[in-house]
Amino acid sequence: MELVIEEKIKRTGPVIFSEYQAGEGIRKALSINRQDVLFELKASGLKGRGGAGFPTATKWMLSAAAVADKKFIVCNADEGEPGTFKDRVLLLEYPKLIFDGMVVGGYTIGAKTGIVYLRGEYEFMLEHLESCLEKMRNENLLGKNILGKEGFDFDIKIRFGSGAYVCGEETALIESLEGHRGEPRNRPPYPVNTGYLGYPTVVNNVETLAAIPHIITKGGEWFKQHGTDKSTGSKLFSVSGDCEKPGVYELPWGTKISELLELVGAANTKAVQVGGASGICLPQSQFDRVLAYEDAATGGSIMIFNEKRSMLKVLKNFMEFFVEESCGQCTPCRVGNIKLLEGVERIEKGNYTFAYINTLKELGKTMQVASKCGLGQSSPNSFISILENFKEEIFHTNGNGGYDGKAK
Amino acid sequence: MLVYEQNALSEEIENLVKKYGNDRPALLEILQDIQRKHKYISDFAQQEVARLMNIHPVEVNSVISFYSFLHSHPQGRNIVRLCRTIMCEHAGKEKVEQAIERELGISFGQTTKDNRITLEYTNCLGMCDMGPAMIVNDRVYTHLDPERAVNILNEIK
């Protein structure tokens, strides 16, 4: 397959891309008891890599403690955030890490079934992933009594999404798995107690699961050496846009944005969008901020814009994206995004007053607190940060400066 | 729809229900399989799915209307989806888009007269480092330029 061949390059990195033998993590996990796996995980300080940053050990402990006759572990491979493609690389080149992570998860929380929720756009990977799973079944890394461990049965199946961005939200994903419209649920109850079909379910990002076999084999303390105090380990950054070497980079947390830009060969950079369309847009003056949960948090998407790009057009593209992808369930998100897009269109035409812009910013802040799920809570981020950080460009240098361009 | 066509479709759906089961989580998988084969899920197919799964047809329709890869109206034999998210746009999506439209003589959202191709936009395909990108049925093409995109479309049947 054209795409697979294109990506066959040797990758190196401190954690995820470091040396790992298939099945190693499972062997190690099965040789120690469940509490020790949780202990290692707790020591590592691993946080969810999808962007929200919930401590993985806590999630696993809660579902391990839940009493139920069935439990599930779900791999969230519905990466739809504009500018994110790290999961594509992991699924194509490191499926062993992800699947081993799921088996370890199954052992730890007591699940027998793992489900990979793969986005519809990645259907071309199915054959490749199925063959990896088949190979694991042949080696008894999946199936009944895995590696001779009496009573530990685990298998993984692959399910597809159908082109809905919101299904990356864990409760929407579960709704979709259950055969419903992918509309997020109210939380609590959280999926760790009431998840897929009402059973305790752990939903982890692809990258989170891929880090787990490394933590189990090399230890939580080793993992902790990388990154900062609050953001341990490393992160895969999907770098795209105006630079010489776009692609996936594994860097420790705490890397400065300017360092990253230098590494990927970006010149004349005007702005960096950290965290995809739902993230924030930083101007040159903030390039010394660090990528970490405590500063510029991201699920991995880094989009680079050079001086030629119009930030208003960028913002318009983002808002069009959210208008289309909002599931329409709650009002702040359904109506709010349309109003914000309308605002961008009026700025384009010069048909606005600053009082109106301020009202829209207030609306954005309301959406951040009033929306039901992460989509509506984070969609105003780019609106607010772009209008704030690039007001010179949007309203003065290139803009028409006010009502129909008449009032200055 | 002719009677024998209906019968064939019913049988096909019965087989799918046998394969995936008739409880609710199977619904999306069944619909995806029908979509893959027929490129859309007809009213009759929706009713059959509802009957065999013991749910109201409106439930089936509501699921189809939610997901952008499921269609309830006839589409072309091949569905071409061009990524319109910002990175592909900056990489030159517009030129590819114009070339495709000129070549096929239709605009996005339409189907060619010979029913060969339906053009659609899609949001981020996850190919941001290799844009512009498009997806033909389930195959992804990256690093498109106008000439290459047109060649790819001319090759599909």
Contacts between the chains, C-beta under 8 A, distances in Angstrom:
chain1	res1	chain2	res2	distance
A	2	B	141	7.8
A	2	B	142	8.0
A	3	B	140	6.0
A	3	B	142	6.8
A	6	B	130	7.6
A	6	B	142	7.6
A	79	B	126	6.0
A	80	B	123	7.0
A	80	B	124	6.1
A	80	B	126	7.7
A	81	B	124	7.2
A	82	B	85	4.5
A	82	B	86	6.1
A	82	B	87	7.0
A	82	B	123	7.3
A	82	B	124	4.3
A	82	B	128	7.2
A	83	B	85	8.0
A	83	B	86	7.6
A	83	B	87	6.1
A	83	B	124	7.3
A	83	B	128	5.2
A	84	B	124	7.7
A	84	B	126	6.8
A	84	B	128	7.6
A	85	B	126	4.4
A	85	B	127	6.6
A	85	B	128	5.7
A	85	B	129	6.4
A	87	B	126	7.4
A	88	B	126	5.0
A	88	B	127	7.8
A	119	B	126	7.5
A	120	B	32	7.8
A	120	B	67	7.9
A	120	B	69	4.8
A	121	B	122	7.4
A	121	B	125	5.1
A	121	B	126	6.2
A	121	B	135	6.3
A	121	B	140	7.5
A	122	B	126	7.1
A	123	B	138	4.1
A	124	B	138	5.5
A	124	B	139	5.9
A	124	B	140	5.8
A	159	B	28	7.7
A	159	B	29	7.0
A	160	B	28	7.8
A	160	B	29	7.7
A	160	B	32	5.9
A	161	B	67	7.7
A	162	B	28	6.9
A	162	B	31	8.0
A	162	B	32	6.3
A	162	B	35	7.9
A	162	B	67	3.6
A	162	B	68	7.1
A	162	B	69	4.0
A	162	B	70	5.5
A	163	B	67	5.9
A	163	B	68	4.1
A	163	B	69	3.8
A	163	B	122	6.7
A	163	B	123	7.9
A	164	B	66	6.7
A	164	B	67	5.4
A	164	B	68	6.6
A	165	B	123	6.3
A	176	B	28	6.6
A	177	B	25	6.2
A	177	B	28	7.8
A	178	B	24	5.9
A	178	B	25	5.2
A	179	B	24	4.3
A	179	B	25	4.8
A	179	B	26	6.5
A	179	B	27	3.5
A	179	B	28	5.0
A	179	B	63	7.0
A	180	B	24	7.4
A	180	B	63	6.8
A	181	B	62	5.9
A	181	B	63	5.8
A	181	B	66	4.0
A	182	B	66	6.3
A	182	B	67	7.4
A	183	B	66	7.8
A	197	B	25	7.3
A	238	B	128	6.8
A	238	B	129	7.1
A	239	B	129	7.1
A	240	B	87	4.8
A	240	B	128	3.8
A	240	B	129	4.7
A	240	B	131	7.6
A	241	B	87	6.0
A	241	B	90	6.6
A	241	B	128	7.8
A	242	B	90	7.3
A	246	B	128	7.5
A	246	B	129	3.8
A	246	B	130	7.9
A	247	B	129	5.2
A	248	B	129	7.8
A	277	B	85	7.9
A	277	B	86	7.7
A	303	B	86	6.8
A	303	B	87	6.3
A	303	B	128	7.5
A	305	B	90	7.8
A	309	B	90	6.7
A	314	B	86	5.8
A	317	B	84	7.8
A	317	B	85	6.8
A	317	B	86	4.5
A	317	B	89	6.3
A	318	B	86	7.0
A	321	B	85	6.4
A	321	B	123	5.7
A	321	B	124	7.7
A	324	B	123	6.7
A	325	B	123	6.5
A	327	B	66	7.5
